[in-house]
Amino acid sequence: MPIIVNLDVMLARRKMSLSELAEKVDITLANLSILKTGKAKAMRFSTLEAICNVLNCQPGDILEFVSEDIK
């Protein structure tokens, strides 16, 4: 998939655990884990907004596009 989720990178930069983020964003740890591992097929803008608010970052810090057409 060409969209990469860099949530683990931002969590490390902010020295925050996944459990702590889940509590602050009010999302289940299981759903946040699916997002972190890149297995999620979609994300609500409200969830992205809440994550960015808590981690004090931009959406581009969490989501990255990598072209599959690299030659």
C-alpha positions as CSV (number, residue, x, y, z in Angstrom):
1,M,0.0,0.0,0.0
2,P,1.5,3.4,-0.9
3,I,0.2,5.1,2.2
4,I,2.6,4.6,5.2
5,V,1.5,5.4,8.8
6,N,4.4,6.8,10.8
7,L,2.5,6.8,14.1
8,D,5.3,4.8,15.8
9,V,7.9,7.4,14.8
10,M,5.8,10.2,16.3
11,L,5.1,8.3,19.5
12,A,8.9,7.7,19.9
13,R,9.7,11.4,19.2
14,R,7.1,12.4,21.9
15,K,8.2,9.7,24.3
16,M,4.6,8.5,24.5
17,S,3.2,5.0,24.7
18,L,0.4,3.7,22.5
19,S,-1.7,3.1,25.6
20,E,-1.3,6.7,26.7
21,L,-2.2,8.0,23.2
22,A,-5.3,5.7,23.1
23,E,-6.4,7.2,26.4
24,K,-5.9,10.8,25.4
25,V,-7.5,10.4,22.0
26,D,-10.3,8.2,23.4
27,I,-9.9,5.4,20.9
28,T,-9.5,1.7,21.7
29,L,-6.0,0.4,22.0
30,A,-6.9,-2.3,19.5
31,N,-8.0,0.2,16.8
32,L,-4.9,2.4,17.4
33,S,-2.7,-0.7,17.1
34,I,-4.3,-1.5,13.8
35,L,-3.5,2.0,12.6
36,K,0.0,1.9,13.9
37,T,0.8,-1.3,12.1
38,G,-0.5,0.0,8.8
39,K,-3.3,-2.5,8.6
40,A,-6.1,0.1,8.7
41,K,-7.9,0.7,5.5
42,A,-9.3,4.1,6.5
43,M,-9.1,6.8,9.2
44,R,-11.6,9.4,10.1
45,F,-10.5,13.0,9.9
46,S,-11.7,13.5,13.5
47,T,-9.3,10.7,14.6
48,L,-6.4,12.1,12.7
49,E,-7.2,15.6,14.1
50,A,-7.2,14.2,17.7
51,I,-4.0,12.3,17.2
52,C,-2.3,15.4,15.7
53,N,-3.6,17.5,18.6
54,V,-2.2,15.2,21.3
55,L,1.1,14.6,19.5
56,N,1.4,18.3,18.5
57,C,2.1,17.4,14.9
58,Q,0.8,17.8,11.3
59,P,-1.1,15.1,9.4
60,G,2.0,14.8,7.1
61,D,4.0,13.8,10.1
62,I,1.8,10.7,10.6
63,L,0.9,9.8,7.0
64,E,3.3,9.4,4.1
65,F,2.7,8.6,0.4
66,V,5.3,6.3,-1.2
67,S,4.8,5.7,-4.9
68,E,4.7,2.0,-6.0
69,D,6.0,3.1,-9.4
70,I,9.6,3.5,-8.2
71,K,11.8,2.5,-11.1
